[in-house]
Amino acid sequence: MKYSLSDLFIGVVDIFVIFLPGGLLIAVLLHGFPELKVNTAIPGDEAGKWLLFLALSFILGHFISMAGAALEDWEWQKKGIVSAKDDVSPELREEAGSIVKEAIPPRLVEEENVRRWAAVLLRKDEQSRRVVERIDADRRFFRNFRVLMVFSFILFLIPADGSSIKRAFLVAGSLLFLVLAHLRYRGQDKKFTKTVFETIVANRPAK
């Protein structure tokens, strides 16, 4: 089986989806709790510290991703089906739904999971899978970054020694980035829905 650099693309994106939020969380924690900083007693000194940093980034990144997924599910249950209807035209949603119901037992397809089943069907085609997963990775990154900013905002609200002005800037900055991350996530989520539906309709064999 032949491999190319493009085969690693989604893996590289996933590194940023998991490792980057995890690494940023470590930076936030170290800023809020300086006593957590590791001494030079780690075997391997600098190399050991980097390995520990990568391992913790990987673990914490997964916890952030799980929290982001849980928040996303909660939002979907509360208002997702209403807002999702505005992401694409009714005609496109209806056409995509009919394609999904032709391939999937109708009893399993409901209004709120048409997008999920459509994304599953697109995985059969390598090119379509790459396009959809790339946009999904962007969406998940901002979903995870939003969770990170919520945590940062709460952490910086906790009173601590140091300049109150600096802490006020950190709180305001966290709130600003939280709003921007949420808006970006909503935009990418809308783009993901539109791409999935348009791709599955475009891939439908001509009658």
WOTA-V402480 format. One line per field, one symbol per residue. ss: DSSP state (A for helix, B for strand, O for the rest). phi: phi as a letter, one per 40 degrees, with the letter a starting at -180 (. if undefined). burial: 1 if it has 24 or more other C-alpha atoms within 12 Angstrom, else 0. Layout:
ss = ???
phi = ???
burial = ???
This chain:
ss = OOOOAAAAAAAAAAAAAAAAAAAAAAAAAAAAOAAAOOOOOOOOOAAAAAAAAAAAAAAAAAAAAAAAAAAAAAAAAAAAAAAAOOOOOAAAAAAAAAAAAAAOOAAAOOAAAAAAAAAAAAOOOAAAAAAAAAAAAAAAAAAAAAAAAAAAAAAAAOOOOOOAAAAAAAAAAAAAAAAAAAAAAAAAAAAAAAAAAAAAAAOOOOO
phi = .cbbccccccccccdcccccccccccccccccbdccccccccdgfcccccccccccccccccccccccccccccccccaccccccccbcdcccccccccccccbddccbbdcbcccccccccccbcccccccccccccccccccccccccccccccccdachccccccccccccccccccccccccccccccdcccccccccccdcc
burial = 000000000000111111111111110110010000000000000000000010011101110110010001000000010001101100011011111100000000001111111110110000011111111111111111111111111011000000000010011001101100110011111111111111111010000
